């Protein structure tokens, strides 16, 4: 069995006019949501073997909150440059080429590619993975290479605004 956690980056800041899209940081709400959801995931007893992230500031910053909460060595976060605004086909190629020694992998990236990837892998029709949204998908396969469209089963879909304490946080 292989497990994939699909994580959209947390809310980013548009406050800085002279910064390019790649370097945009998380805003206050994004920082709080990433820390909050990382803790919620750990409290559920979830685990992972590998983090792979888009190298964009907002994605890698979100990944680092999860690494910190799970005591995962930050230096082991793999940056996949092709994940920056990747379409679902590019991300599926990344997944299919994951080393099989990893059973549970978290990826951090961007929409619309992540929502499309989740829909393709599960056959579901999610309209949108909101910022800092997490989807857990299980695959009844023994190798990442066998992960294909429709082969996954969504176990859960979580996001910050599901929680009352997160609904009132300002940017």
N, C-alpha and C positions, 0 to 999 in steps of 0.2 A: 504494500500500500504506500502511495505517495500522497503528500498533503501540500497544498499550495495556499498560502495566505496572500491575497491580493490587497495591497494597501495604497490608497490614494494619498498623496501628500496632504498635510494639514493646510489650513487657510494661510495664504501668503499675503504680504503687505504690498499695496500699491502706493504707499506713501512717498516713496522715493522716485522722483520723476526722471532722474538721470541714470537709473540703473537698468540694465538689460534684463530680459525675461529670465534668462538662465541663472542670474545672480540674485533674483528676488528672495528676500528672507521671509520667514514666517512672521505673521503679526501676533499680537498678544493672544487673541483667541486661538490661533493655530498652535502656539506654544503650549497653552493650557490644555487644549484638546488632545494633542499628541501625548503629553504626559498622562492625562486622564485615561485615554484608551489603552495605552501600554499597560497601565496598572490593571484595568478591567480585564485585559487579555490574560495577564499573569494570574489574576485572581480566579479565572476560569480553569486554571491548571494547564493552559496551553504551553507548548514548547516548540522550538524550531532549531534546526541545525545550521542554517545559512541565511544571511540577509544579502539580497542583491538589490541595488538601488540605481535609479537614474542619478547621475552626478549633479543635477540641478540643485542649487542651494536648498530650496524648499523641500525637495524629496529626501536628500541626504540628511537634512536637519530632522525631519520626521523620523527617519530610520534610526537616528542616533538616540531619540527618546526611547524607542523600543529596545535598542541595544543596552542602554543604561538600566532600564527597569529589569531586564532579564540577565544582567551581568554578562552580557555578550561583549567580547573584546571589540571595541570600535575599529581597531585596525584590520579586523577580519571582514568588515562590510565590503562586499565587492561592488564596485561601480561599473555599471554597464552603460557605456556612452550611447549605445544604440537604443536605450530605453527612453531617452529624452524625447518626449512627444511621439513615441513610437505607436504604430498601428498594431492591431491585435496579432497580425501575422508575424511581425518582427518579434513581438514578445513571446509568441508561441515557439518560434525558432530558438529563442534564448532558453526557454523552459525545456524544450526537447534535447538541448545540449548540456543540461545540468549534469554534473557528476552523480552517478547513482549511489555513491556513498552517503549522500544527503537524502533523508527521508521526508523532512518537513522544511520547506523553504518559504521565506517571506520575500515578496518583491514590493518595491516602492516606486511609484511612477505617477503618470498623468492621465487625465481624461482627454479625449473620449476613448483612447486606446484601452484603458483598463476596464471600463464598463463593457466595451465590445468584447474584450478577451473573456470576461466572466460569462457573458451571454453565450459566446461561441463554445466555451468549454463545458458549460452546464446545460445548454439548451433553454435556459431561462430567458426572460425578457425584462431585465432590470432597466429602468429608464435612465438611471444615473447613480453612480457611486459618488456620494457627496464628499467634500474635503474631509480627510482623515477617516473615511469609511474603510472597513475591513471586511473582506469576504473570505471564508474558509471553504476550500474545495478539496474533497477527497477523491482519489483516483485508485481504482482497483487494478493497479499495474505494478510491476516490479522494476520498471525502468522508466526514466523520464521521457525517453524516446517514444514510448507508447502513449504519452499524453496527446490526445487529439480532440478535435471538435466533438462535443457531445459525450465525452468519456468521463466527465467529472460530475460529482454530486455535491451541491452546495450544502454545507452543514449549518452555517450561520452567516448573517449579514449584520454588521454592527456599525454604528456611526454616532458621533457625539450628540447630536440633537435628539437622540432617543432618550437621553437622560435629562431629567429636570434641572439638575445642577449645572448642566452645560448650556442650557437654552438661554440663560440670561447674561452670558459673558459677552462683553463688547469687544470690538476689534481694537 
